[in-house]
Amino acid sequence: MKKIAKIALAATIVLSVGATSAVADVAKGQKLFTKKLKKACGISGAAFAGKHTQGEWADIKAAGNMAGEIKNICPNVEDKAVKEKYLEHYFDFAHEYASDSGNVPSC
């Protein structure tokens, strides 16, 4: 029984470590914003992220409306710039530098 518990614990640890490496990244979100959204938005990353508080960004993400809100803030953004695979990174960037975070991005 102890052997099974040890195997289960080891598997859990391996899976949790593997899952964290697949999670979105603030730095990647900033890079994506600079590359794909900044010119179309016509505003800085600080101005973009500062449109909402951290709680508001979290609510937008939870509602599944991240792409819609990006297009609302930046109406000239092309659909290919708000692909599903980018949204988690955009969220992490916007949440990290939201109006109530006290953080300022370098873009």
C-alpha positions in Angstrom: 0.0 0.0 0.0 2.9 2.4 0.8 4.4 1.7 -2.6 1.2 2.7 -4.4 1.0 5.9 -2.3 4.6 6.7 -3.2 4.0 6.1 -6.9 0.9 8.2 -6.8 2.7 11.1 -5.0 5.6 10.9 -7.4 3.2 11.0 -10.4 1.4 14.0 -8.9 4.6 15.9 -8.5 5.8 15.2 -12.0 2.5 16.2 -13.5 2.3 19.4 -11.4 5.8 20.4 -12.5 5.0 19.7 -16.1 1.8 21.7 -15.9 3.5 24.8 -14.6 5.9 25.0 -17.5 2.9 25.1 -19.9 1.3 28.0 -18.1 1.2 31.5 -19.6 3.9 34.0 -19.0 3.9 37.7 -18.3 7.1 38.3 -20.3 5.7 36.4 -23.2 2.5 38.4 -23.0 4.4 41.6 -23.0 6.4 40.5 -26.1 3.2 39.4 -27.9 1.6 42.8 -27.0 4.5 44.6 -28.4 4.7 42.5 -31.6 1.0 42.0 -32.4 -1.1 44.6 -30.7 0.9 47.8 -29.9 0.8 49.3 -33.4 -2.8 48.4 -34.0 -3.8 49.7 -30.6 -1.9 52.9 -30.9 -1.3 52.9 -27.1 1.5 51.7 -24.8 1.3 48.4 -22.9 0.8 50.4 -19.7 -2.2 52.2 -21.1 -3.6 49.0 -22.4 -3.3 47.0 -19.2 -4.3 50.1 -17.2 -7.8 50.1 -18.8 -8.9 47.7 -16.0 -8.1 46.6 -12.5 -6.7 43.1 -11.8 -10.1 42.0 -10.7 -11.8 43.3 -13.8 -9.2 41.5 -16.0 -9.8 38.3 -14.1 -13.6 38.7 -14.6 -13.1 39.3 -18.3 -11.0 36.2 -18.6 -13.4 34.1 -16.5 -16.3 35.2 -18.7 -14.3 34.1 -21.8 -14.3 37.5 -23.3 -10.6 38.3 -23.4 -10.5 38.5 -27.2 -13.6 40.7 -27.3 -12.2 43.1 -24.7 -8.9 43.4 -26.7 -10.9 44.2 -29.8 -13.0 46.7 -27.8 -9.8 48.5 -26.5 -8.1 48.1 -29.9 -10.7 48.1 -32.7 -8.0 47.9 -35.4 -6.6 44.6 -34.2 -6.7 41.8 -36.7 -8.3 38.4 -35.8 -5.0 36.6 -36.2 -3.5 38.7 -33.4 -6.0 37.5 -30.8 -5.7 33.7 -31.4 -6.8 31.5 -28.6 -3.2 30.4 -28.0 -2.2 34.1 -27.2 -5.1 35.0 -24.9 -3.6 33.4 -21.7 -0.4 35.4 -22.3 -2.3 38.6 -22.9 -4.2 38.1 -19.8 -1.1 37.5 -17.7 0.4 40.6 -19.1 -2.7 42.8 -18.5 -3.3 41.3 -15.0 0.3 41.9 -14.0 0.3 45.6 -15.1 -3.4 46.4 -14.4 -4.3 49.9 -13.1 -4.3 48.8 -9.5 -1.1 46.7 -9.6 1.5 49.4 -9.2 3.6 47.7 -11.9 4.7 49.4 -15.1 5.7 47.5 -18.2 8.6 48.5 -20.4 6.7 48.6 -23.6 
